Amino acid sequence: MARADGAFAFGKSGHTWSSGSAYNYATAEEASKLAMTRCRSRKEAPDACKIIATIPTANGRCFAIAIQQDDNGYGWNTAATVAEA
């Protein structure tokens, strides 16, 4: 069975945030590297970027993130469906 991994990088500083994602990579490390590169390339909060999730997309997992608009909070989850995530 072919393996395809994904990763999501996120950084929030005050009311601004940056993000980057990558999917369908052979390893989580490859996906993480590209997700970080994409997150850091955004000018909003590049220094705050970190990998917050790696997702084995071969398992059909969905990823969702919620960002608190007026504060510095966020949350994320993976699940079998978008609605569950």
N, C-alpha and C positions, 0 to 999 in steps of 0.2 A: 504494500500500500504506500502511495506517495505521501510524503509529509509536507505540510505547508504551514509555516508559523507566521504570526503577526505580533506587532508590538505597538504600544501607544505611549508617547512621551508628553508630559504636561508640565507647565510651569505657570504659577500665578504670583503676581506681585501687586498688592493693593487691588485696584480695580481693573488691571490689565492682565492678559494671559496669552500664552503661546502654546501651541500643540503641534504634534507631528505624529503621523502613523505610517505603518508599512505592513503589508500582508502578502501572503503567498511566497515566502522565502523559505529556503531549505532548512534554516536553523533559526531559533529565537535570537541568537547573537547577531546574525545578519540583519534581521528585522529590527532589532533594538538599535543597532548602529545607524540605520537609515532614519528611523523614527526620531532619534536624537538630533541628527543632522538637520532634518526638516524643522524640528521644534526650535533649534538654535538659530536657524536662518530667518525666523520671524523677528521683527524688531520690538514687539510688545514686552516680552519678559524672557529673553533668551537665557539669562544667567540662572533662572529659576527652574529650568527644564530638568526633568528626571523621568526615567522609565517608571510608569505606574502600573503597567500590566503587560504581560506577554500572553498571547492567546494562541493555543494550538488550533488553527483554523481547519485543520483536517478533520477535527471532531465536530465541525459545524457549529461552533460556539459563536454567540453574538456578544458584542461589547457595547456598553452605554456609559456615558459620563454626564453628570449634572453639576453645573457650576453656579455657586451662589453669586448673584450679580453685585450686591452691595457689601460684600465682605470677602474674606479670603478662604472660604470653605468650598470644598468640592467632594464628590463621592463617585465611585464607579463600581461596576459589577459585570460579570460575564454570566451567561445563562444559555439555555437551549434556544430561546426565542428573544427577539427584540423586546417584546412586551415584558417578559420576565426579567430581562437585564435592567 
